[in-house]
Amino acid sequence: ILIGDVIHNLRSALDHIVYAISFSRNPDEFRDDRTTEFPICDKPSSFASEYRQKQIRGLPLSARAIIEALQPYSGKKVSHEPLWTLREMSNVDKHRSIHVAADSTAEVGWDITRIDPAVTVHSLDVEPVGLVESGTVLATLEVSVPAAIQSTVSLNMNRRFSFTVAFDDDTPLPGVWVLDALDNMIACAEGVVGALDRFVERP
């Protein structure tokens, strides 16, 4: 629920700046207007549509040009753009389901730094970083130790296991670390608002 609150507030901030610019320049037209919105589009034709242009009609042309330049389709891959991610995450949270996060490994490492010459290592398998559930085996080590030295065997290891929280597989960002994703969306929203704030006419 907290993730949804953050995403909702970020998406709302974009809509608020469009309304603030529109209302500050033409309060009579926009006082009770419900059509302003910050458009987020995956292709130029969608942004150019009458519906999208109506949402930003109260903005000066220079502000509209900034919004167009920020559209996700301007990047290399729409789905990787933080503005598009924010749109998708917001829509899912509002219309379908809350975003589910799960435990995830941030680092999994297990190095043998010193081993008794009499010990034979058969295998050392370490699972890749990713989502984990209760009881998940992160690493396995198979060795043979002669019975005569089992009580005195020397095997020094450096084990590195750290954990974080990532989005579940059923979200638009499966396996992506929650804090990293939110940081990207926050930075994106702050950048957009910062670029457009100067167009708000203040007394």
C-alpha positions in Angstrom: 0.0 0.0 0.0 2.9 2.4 0.8 4.4 1.8 -2.6 1.1 2.7 -4.2 0.9 5.9 -2.2 4.3 7.0 -3.4 3.5 6.2 -7.0 0.1 7.9 -6.8 1.6 11.1 -5.3 4.3 11.2 -8.0 1.8 10.8 -10.8 -0.5 13.4 -9.2 2.4 15.9 -9.0 2.7 15.8 -12.8 -1.0 16.4 -13.2 -0.9 19.2 -10.6 1.8 21.1 -12.4 -0.2 21.1 -15.6 -3.3 22.3 -13.8 -1.3 25.0 -11.9 0.1 26.4 -15.1 -3.2 26.4 -16.8 -5.1 27.9 -13.9 -2.5 30.6 -13.2 -2.8 31.8 -16.8 -6.5 31.5 -17.3 -8.4 31.1 -14.0 -11.8 31.7 -15.5 -11.5 28.8 -17.9 -9.7 26.4 -15.7 -11.2 27.0 -12.2 -13.4 24.0 -12.3 -11.8 22.2 -15.2 -11.4 18.4 -15.1 -9.6 17.8 -18.4 -6.1 18.9 -17.6 -3.5 16.1 -17.2 0.1 15.4 -17.8 0.1 13.1 -20.9 2.4 10.1 -20.9 2.4 8.5 -24.3 4.2 5.6 -26.0 4.1 7.0 -29.5 4.1 10.4 -31.2 0.6 10.0 -32.7 -0.9 9.4 -29.3 0.7 12.6 -28.0 -0.5 14.6 -31.0 -4.1 13.3 -30.7 -6.8 15.9 -30.0 -7.6 14.2 -26.6 -4.0 14.6 -25.4 -3.6 18.1 -26.7 -6.8 19.2 -24.9 -5.1 18.1 -21.6 -2.3 20.7 -22.1 -4.2 23.4 -24.0 -3.7 25.9 -21.2 0.1 25.7 -21.4 2.3 28.0 -23.5 3.9 26.4 -26.5 7.3 26.3 -24.9 5.9 24.3 -22.0 4.2 21.9 -24.4 7.4 21.4 -26.2 9.2 20.4 -23.0 6.4 17.9 -22.2 6.7 16.5 -25.7 10.5 16.2 -25.4 10.1 14.2 -22.1 7.7 11.6 -23.6 8.9 8.0 -23.2 8.9 7.4 -26.9 11.9 9.8 -27.1 14.0 7.2 -25.4 15.6 4.0 -26.7 12.9 1.7 -25.3 9.6 3.0 -23.9 9.2 0.3 -21.3 12.6 1.2 -19.7 11.7 4.9 -19.4 10.9 6.0 -15.8 8.0 8.2 -16.9 6.4 5.2 -18.7 7.1 3.0 -15.6 5.4 5.6 -13.4 2.4 5.5 -15.8 2.1 1.8 -15.8 2.6 1.4 -12.1 0.0 4.0 -11.4 -2.6 2.5 -13.7 -2.1 -1.0 -12.2 -2.4 0.3 -8.6 -5.5 2.4 -9.4 -7.4 0.0 -11.6 -6.2 -3.6 -11.0 -4.3 -4.5 -7.9 -1.8 -3.2 -5.3 1.9 -3.7 -6.0 3.3 -6.7 -4.2 6.9 -6.8 -3.1 8.9 -9.8 -2.0 12.2 -10.6 -0.3 15.1 -10.7 -2.7 18.8 -11.3 -2.5 21.0 -8.3 -3.2 24.2 -10.2 -3.1 25.0 -14.0 -2.9 28.6 -15.0 -2.6 30.5 -17.8 -1.0 34.3 -18.1 -1.5 36.6 -20.7 0.0 39.6 -18.8 1.2 41.6 -21.7 2.7 41.0 -25.4 2.8 42.7 -28.4 4.5 44.7 -30.3 1.8 42.9 -33.5 2.9 39.5 -32.1 2.1 38.1 -32.6 -1.4 35.6 -30.0 -2.7 33.1 -31.7 -5.1 30.8 -28.7 -5.8 30.0 -25.2 -4.7 26.8 -23.9 -6.2 25.5 -20.4 -5.5 22.1 -19.2 -6.6 21.8 -16.0 -8.7 20.5 -12.9 -7.2 16.7 -12.8 -7.2 13.4 -13.3 -5.4 13.4 -15.7 -2.5 10.8 -17.5 -0.4 11.0 -19.0 3.1 13.2 -22.0 2.9 15.0 -21.1 -0.3 18.5 -22.6 -0.5 20.9 -19.9 -1.5 24.1 -22.0 -1.8 25.3 -25.6 -1.4 28.7 -26.9 -0.7 29.6 -30.6 -1.1 32.9 -31.8 0.3 34.5 -35.1 1.4 36.4 -35.1 4.7 38.5 -38.1 5.8 37.0 -39.6 9.0 40.3 -39.3 10.8 40.4 -35.5 10.6 36.7 -34.6 10.7 37.0 -33.1 14.2 40.0 -30.9 13.3 39.4 -30.1 9.7 40.2 -26.5 8.6 37.9 -24.9 6.0 37.8 -21.1 5.9 35.0 -19.5 3.9 33.9 -16.0 3.1 30.1 -16.0 2.9 28.3 -12.9 1.5 24.6 -12.8 1.7 22.6 -9.5 1.7 18.9 -9.0 1.2 16.5 -6.3 -0.1 12.9 -6.0 -1.3 12.0 -6.4 -5.0 8.7 -6.3 -7.0 6.9 -9.6 -7.3 6.7 -11.3 -10.7 3.1 -10.2 -11.2 4.0 -6.5 -11.3 5.2 -4.3 -14.3 8.7 -4.4 -12.8 9.3 -8.1 -11.9 12.4 -8.6 -9.7 13.4 -4.9 -9.8 14.5 -3.6 -6.4 11.7 -1.4 -5.0 14.0 1.4 -3.7 15.9 1.6 -7.0 12.6 1.8 -9.0 11.1 4.4 -6.6 14.3 6.5 -6.7 14.2 6.6 -10.5 10.5 7.6 -10.6 11.0 10.2 -7.9 14.0 11.8 -9.7 11.9 11.7 -12.9 8.9 13.5 -11.4 11.1 16.0 -9.7 12.8 16.8 -13.0 9.5 17.2 -14.8 8.0 19.5 -12.1 11.3 21.5 -12.0 11.3 22.0 -15.7 7.7 23.3 -15.8 7.5 25.2 -12.6 8.7 28.5 -14.2 5.6 28.6 -16.3 3.3 29.0 -13.3 2.3 32.7 -13.2 2.6 34.0 -9.7 1.5 37.4 -8.4 
